[in-house]
């Protein structure tokens, strides 16, 4: 009798296992795949046509307006961006030159210094005042440039030295800076 009970229990266990296995295979299933996913970042990139050269290096300036200098800046990024201009690292050696030197900055509406289109004045102030715009946040906002990839714009810069004897023997150093930020 014990044997029969054991056999019946074993047969019951096998039957239950079979039902559970059959039930787990009888469920509906579906899979969907979205292949080829990836992420890549865009970039902002600026170049200009006088790489490695100073636009201004006058050592014998006299009062009056000097020659206008033009530089072409090209946006090579692939995302929407905003470009601002500012001066960086202004050093007037504690002389009055920064208050006596006027810097006019203009942005052309076309793509080259040879054919600039209409000039928009971004700033026409003393070097000291212009130097207050010394990073992207404080960069010159009138005529802000929102370029497309491969777009070039000319910038014309003109220095004017005041007719003031205090300017004699002074020096000012600074970096012309264009900076692009994605929008």
Order of alpha helices (4+ residues) and beta strands (2+ residues): alpha-beta-beta-beta-beta-alpha-beta-beta-alpha-beta-beta
